[in-house]
Amino acid sequence: EVFDEPAFRKFFYATTPLGLVEMHRGFAPTGEYGRWLRARDAIVRINGIVFVHGGISPPIGAAGCAAIDAQMRMELQAATLGGAVDLELVGRPDGPLWYRGLVDGTGTEAELEGVLAGLGARAIVVGHTVMTDNRIQLRENGRVIGSDTGMLAGEFYPNGVASALEIKEVGGRAVY
């Protein structure tokens, strides 16, 4: 079959959002962001506090920090531009990158206790879900800290606030 380059270009531009190819290249194993992400832990526990992008759901939390991080690292290392790989945790809606149940009000006290026990933690800090008042929020008696304040103020989060969470040996504070 003869390759119709003008028809292919028209189809490609109509079905491919601007920046998609560049994004895939950037997040590929050798891309600038891909190399950076693959060199980092997906979940970390420091002094009994777990830090994770999205959150940890009860089925995932039971595995513990080390197993979650190992699985995430394996999946991210195997993910390549255009390559198909079974991403058990990376793409799951209840996985560490996407889960919102700890901060959106859908999780239960029993689930939180199970997650914290599975992770060997006393508290968890999550991002990914912008807090309704664009302020760092303590929930569940300080055991869940919602840290996403919509720092990308502008079109996406018009009231977003640049922020940081400072945790000290005793207590902590939000910095805006």
C-alpha positions as CSV (number, residue, x, y, z in Angstrom):
1,E,0.0,0.0,0.0
2,V,1.3,3.4,-0.9
3,F,2.0,5.7,2.1
4,D,-0.1,8.9,1.8
5,E,2.0,11.4,3.9
6,P,-0.4,14.3,3.6
7,A,-3.3,12.2,4.8
8,F,-1.2,10.7,7.6
9,R,-0.1,14.2,8.8
10,K,-3.7,15.4,8.8
11,F,-4.8,12.4,10.8
12,F,-1.9,12.6,13.2
13,Y,-2.5,16.3,13.9
14,A,-6.2,15.8,14.3
15,T,-5.7,12.9,16.8
16,T,-2.6,13.9,18.7
17,P,-2.8,16.7,21.3
18,L,-0.1,19.3,21.1
19,G,2.8,18.3,23.3
20,L,1.9,14.6,23.6
21,V,5.0,13.4,21.8
22,E,7.3,15.8,23.8
23,M,5.7,14.6,27.0
24,H,6.3,11.0,26.2
25,R,9.9,11.8,25.3
26,G,10.4,13.8,28.5
27,F,9.0,11.0,30.7
28,A,10.7,8.1,28.9
29,P,13.5,6.3,30.8
30,T,16.1,8.5,29.1
31,G,14.1,11.7,29.2
32,E,14.8,14.5,31.6
33,Y,11.7,13.9,33.8
34,G,11.8,10.1,33.3
35,R,15.4,9.8,34.6
36,W,14.5,12.1,37.6
37,L,11.4,10.2,38.5
38,R,12.9,6.8,38.2
39,A,15.7,7.8,40.6
40,R,13.2,8.7,43.4
41,D,11.0,6.7,45.8
42,A,7.3,6.6,45.1
43,I,6.5,6.4,48.8
44,V,8.7,7.2,51.8
45,R,8.3,6.9,55.6
46,I,10.3,9.3,57.7
47,N,9.9,9.3,61.5
48,G,6.6,7.5,61.3
49,I,5.1,9.9,58.6
50,V,4.5,8.6,55.1
51,F,4.8,10.9,52.1
52,V,3.1,9.9,48.8
53,H,1.8,11.7,45.8
54,G,-1.9,10.6,45.7
55,G,-2.6,8.5,48.7
56,I,-2.7,4.9,49.7
57,S,-5.9,2.8,49.5
58,P,-6.6,-0.1,52.0
59,P,-5.7,-2.9,49.5
60,I,-2.4,-1.2,48.6
61,G,-1.5,-0.1,52.1
62,A,-1.5,-3.7,53.4
63,A,1.7,-4.4,51.2
64,G,3.8,-1.9,53.2
65,C,6.1,0.9,52.1
66,A,9.0,-1.2,50.8
67,A,6.8,-3.5,48.7
68,I,4.8,-0.6,47.2
69,D,8.0,1.3,46.3
70,A,9.6,-1.8,44.8
71,Q,6.5,-2.5,42.6
72,M,6.3,1.2,41.5
73,R,10.0,1.3,40.7
74,M,9.8,-1.9,38.7
75,E,6.8,-0.6,36.7
76,L,8.3,2.7,36.0
77,Q,11.6,1.1,34.9
78,A,9.7,-1.2,32.5
79,A,7.5,1.6,31.1
80,T,8.9,2.8,27.8
81,L,7.7,5.2,25.1
82,G,5.0,3.3,23.2
83,G,5.7,0.1,25.0
84,A,3.0,-1.9,26.6
85,V,3.6,-3.0,30.2
86,D,1.2,-4.2,32.9
87,L,1.2,-1.2,35.2
88,E,-0.5,-2.7,38.3
89,L,0.1,0.3,40.6
90,V,1.1,3.2,38.4
91,G,-2.2,3.5,36.6
92,R,-4.6,2.2,39.2
93,P,-7.2,4.7,40.4
94,D,-6.6,3.4,44.0
95,G,-2.8,3.4,43.5
96,P,-0.3,5.7,45.1
97,L,-0.3,8.2,42.3
98,W,-4.1,8.7,42.0
99,Y,-5.9,7.6,45.1
100,R,-8.0,10.4,46.7
101,G,-10.0,8.5,49.4
102,L,-7.9,9.8,52.3
103,V,-8.7,13.4,51.6
104,D,-12.0,13.5,49.6
105,G,-14.2,12.2,52.4
106,T,-14.9,8.8,50.9
107,G,-12.5,6.8,53.2
108,T,-13.5,5.5,56.6
109,E,-11.8,5.6,60.0
110,A,-11.3,1.8,59.9
111,E,-9.7,2.1,56.4
112,L,-7.3,4.8,57.5
113,E,-6.3,2.8,60.6
114,G,-5.6,-0.2,58.3
115,V,-3.6,1.8,55.9
116,L,-1.5,3.4,58.6
117,A,-0.9,0.0,60.3
118,G,0.1,-1.6,57.0
119,L,2.6,1.3,56.3
120,G,3.9,1.3,59.9
121,A,3.0,5.0,60.2
122,R,1.3,7.4,62.5
123,A,0.4,9.9,59.8
124,I,0.4,10.3,56.0
125,V,1.0,13.4,53.8
126,V,-0.7,13.4,50.4
127,G,-0.8,15.7,47.5
128,H,-2.7,15.3,44.1
129,T,-6.0,16.6,45.5
130,V,-6.2,20.4,45.8
131,M,-7.7,21.3,49.2
132,T,-11.0,23.2,48.9
133,D,-9.7,26.3,50.6
134,N,-6.2,26.2,49.0
135,R,-4.7,25.7,52.4
136,I,-2.8,22.7,53.9
137,Q,-5.4,20.7,55.8
138,L,-5.1,18.3,58.8
139,R,-7.7,15.6,58.8
140,E,-8.5,12.7,61.0
141,N,-7.0,14.2,64.1
142,G,-3.8,15.1,62.2
143,R,-3.2,11.6,60.8
144,V,-3.9,12.7,57.2
145,I,-2.4,15.9,55.9
146,G,-3.6,17.2,52.6
147,S,-0.8,19.3,51.2
148,D,-1.9,20.3,47.7
149,T,-2.9,23.9,47.7
150,G,-3.1,24.4,43.9
151,M,0.4,25.9,43.6
152,L,-0.1,26.2,39.9
153,A,-2.2,29.4,40.4
154,G,-3.7,30.7,37.2
155,E,-5.9,29.0,34.7
156,F,-6.1,25.6,36.5
157,Y,-6.3,26.9,40.1
158,P,-7.2,30.6,40.1
159,N,-7.0,30.8,43.9
160,G,-3.9,28.5,44.2
161,V,-1.3,29.3,46.9
162,A,2.4,28.5,46.9
163,S,3.0,26.5,50.1
164,A,5.3,24.2,52.0
165,L,4.8,21.9,54.9
166,E,7.5,22.2,57.6
167,I,7.5,19.2,60.0
168,K,9.6,19.5,63.2
169,E,10.4,17.0,65.9
170,V,7.3,18.2,67.8
171,G,4.6,19.7,65.6
172,G,4.9,21.6,62.3
173,R,3.5,24.4,60.3
174,A,2.2,25.4,57.0
175,V,4.2,28.1,55.2
176,Y,2.5,30.2,52.5
